Amino acid sequence: MTLNDLLHNLDSILPLAVLVAWSCILLIVDLFIPKGRKGWTALLAAVGLIVSLGLTILRVGKPTASFDGMVINDDFSSFLIILFLSSGLAGIVLAYDYLKRMNIEKGEYYTLLLFSVSGMLLMSMANDLIVVFLALELLSIPLYVLAGFARPQVESEEASLKYFLMGAFAGGFVVFGIALVFGATGTTNLTAIFASIGASIANIPILVMGAALILVGFGFKVAAVPFHMWTPDVYHGSPSAVTAFMSVGAKAAGFAALLRIFVSAFPALSTDLTMVLWAVSALTMFLGNVVAIAQKNIKRMLAYSSIAHAGYILMALVPYGNSTVSSDTISAALFYLVAYALTSFGAWAVVIALEKAEGKGLELDDYAGLSRKYPLLAACMAVFMLSFTGVPPTLGFMGKFYLFRTVIEGGYLGLALIGVFTSLISAYYYLRVIVIMYMRDGEPEARREFWVQFTAALTAVLVVLLTLFAQPLLSLASQAVMLTY
Amino acid sequence: MNLVLHPLILTTFLPLVGILVILFLKPEWKNAIRWVALLTSTATFAISVVMLTYFQVGNPDIQMEINTPWFNFANWTIYFHLGVDGLSILLVVLTTLLTPLSILSTWTAIEDRVKEFMIFFLLLEVGMVGVFVSLDLFLFYIFWEFTLIPMYFIIGMWGGPRRMYAALKFFLYTMAGSVLMLLAILWLGINQGTFSVTELIARGGIPANIQFWLFIAFGAAFAIKVPMWPLHSWLPDAHVEAPTAGSVILAGVLLKLGTYGFVRFNLSMFPNAAVKLAPWVAGLAVIGILYGAAVSYAQKDAKKLVAYSSVSHLGFVMLGLFALNAQGIQGGILQMVNHGLSTGALFLVVGMIYERRHTREMDAFGGLWKVMPIYGALTMIVTLSSMGLPGLNGFVGEFTILLGAFGSAYISPWFAGIAAAGVILAAIYLLFMFQKLFLGQLDKEDNKLLKDINWREIVTLVPLLILFFWIGLYPKFFFNIMAPAVDKLVTIIQTASVIP
């Protein structure tokens, strides 16, 4: 590889390269920032994300492949990269006051976050199973540490250990799956895998097993049933700002990998895999929503809700092998991810505003009377709950509309029926939050921290406005096609 | 016509201006908030009346149409498509009329969180008018589901003791039907490639067996909203717990969204299935008429009585619509308006006494006429209108419906025969209520000091009373407005019925 090639390759992954370099430098710079002034680290980390964001936006619409086709930079990845970088920003903004208040303010938080975001960026561009695995580890390991950031609190340590063990376990599945796929096709490059299936030189039974194991591994990451067990405990135990970032970023990265791998390498296997996806999606929607009803702690409730939403997104993946709807599969999933991300960050911002030290202020009953004392926060939370339920005019509704459309077009009316009925079940527990906030009296205490309130208000406005003026986001999602070559 | 100053846009979205103003008022300025809400909704009513003057009587088609692309959705285009015709315009005016009257009725009844109340109330108006005027299925669904949110808050925040249960039940019941409709809408979008109601109607040609399922899916949403027996059980809870203004709008307009849905979508888009299912729907309607009347008679709480009477009255509407002939449908539409006026007025009347005594048990009253003569006289007219006395509005509606049902080629005349008994039953339970409240001895101490209704309350009722007489004595004005559109609809149904 000549220097020229190297520069060309680096250029095509510039946002990622900048972010990784920035994180490494920030790790050192942070050492010189005195304790109690870690706001500077937060600011610098945010600047890094924004620079990377700017570079990404400049490159939209210019797809390139680099590193011998191992990394692809296309509109699909750009869309997700923008989502990941924004999630990183939200993770910083939500943590800024929260860490101080919880007495766990350390500069490492921001660097770890940047490393995790870098992993997500790489994940969305990975066109080779080895790169997928590297990205998976790069995004996960900082998250394991972040989950335990509130040590020596037992819940946080438990969350960290549990997440690590489960994550390692899932990583094992992915590696084993990759090995089988390599054995069946002789390559780990997604494009080459597709070609080898087309040329019928692949060993299909082993390939299907490999694909299924990869699905299992990412099933853990996106918290799909039956691989969801870790989610409630980890979401509950981790510091809320971490949970917010994790519940959006890690899930979206998992889906980025699933979409890229399945749509670009395994469309031919859909006859075998679609039924599995169907069942996993249906179970996930059902279990997530039903168990959420029983939750009394808002963090656990949101954890189960995030499981349910993984099920909805998986629904889009079910007809992925049907070439007439496969482009809708991608854009519906991406659109829903944005809807889910905005709604989640908003909801977590409200949770953070009400959380007190030692895990207090997290019971649903602590929200009683919120609408009288903090009308703005309560109104935002009501919007998020309605959006999670999928009631218009919110982004959650648009997302579900697109998902259901894709599924019905793909010929799975039954799954769409399960989808709408589980949404109905979900209305029960989401509305209960509104009932408690608006229709019961209580003495809630919330922080009036600027950044938290700002996040809640901004996401609430976006959730409604992006529905009424849906064209830009819809166009972006539908143009976010994958580069195939 | 200019898009912003278009009468339909103004009628639909003007309340938003009021909301914007209210948002900037302090919660303590309760009277200012009330006045802003009242003036905005009155202005909306005035504009809707202006719109009525633009309306060309005799034109069966959609008028004052606005049709502009809203957004693209893969290969679908969603249109911002509004318009009115003879089927919907009266309901629009009914909505804009009942809203200011309801707001007026809350003047002293709602003291807590007035700001939020008025915001939700005006939002509700936007949603309701939006449902009646939207002609794109996607847009329609947005408005349809949106009406749930403010009503949910109105019941849940300002309702009676069991308000949380009632609000949740209301939301879940209605949403259960709506999600089925959503799937049907998606099916239409995928297989017909358009969401335009007018185009779907004009094109026709949906296979009969599929029409059946689409009819069921749309019908489920509408039947719950109407509510048709046996899907009515959310209604008494919602009504009893809702504040007076909420009940007026719930009975007056929200229930009409269901019956309107049947006319606009089920009858016109799936005429084949409508013809096949007409006897079943009519059967449920007749059961509803008798059941609602019987249960009303058994009530001790005046508001519950009125609530169950809605089940009975809307049974009439459904019977008329599914007679599937011009008389039946015209009667059905007129009866929608009538029920909105009469039952709205009944809820107002019950609310007035509740505000004074904080009870609605009919046994707690008696002989009220002696202390509240004006109130008594007005209540009597309202009661007579609701039970269908000739010369008042209810009679015209019910008579036309029965006439249509007797002459229908699609349902047996027996349905009309049995339904006629409902008219008598209505007289029994309504007079029974009137008697318990106003006649007899004034023997309860609490009642002796009651003050008669004041000017504000009279003003709330008078517009409704005028309309009772207007519709009762000169219904031709109203029939003329809807007749061409109904005839067009009947032609569609007749054409469909000859196809096996």
Interface residues (C-beta under 8 A of the other chain):
Chain A: S327 D328 S331 S371 R372 P375 L386 V391 P392 P393 F397 F401 Y402 F404 R405 I408 E409 L413 A416 L417 V420 F421 S423 L424 A427 Y428 L431 R432 I434 V435 Y438 M439 R440 F469 A470 Q471 L474 S475 S478
Chain B: W70 F71 N72 F73 A74 R113 E116 F138 Y141 I142 E145 F146 L148 I149 Y152 F153 G156 M157 R163 M164 A167 L168 F171 L172 M175 A176 V179 L180 L182 L183 L186 W187 G189 I190
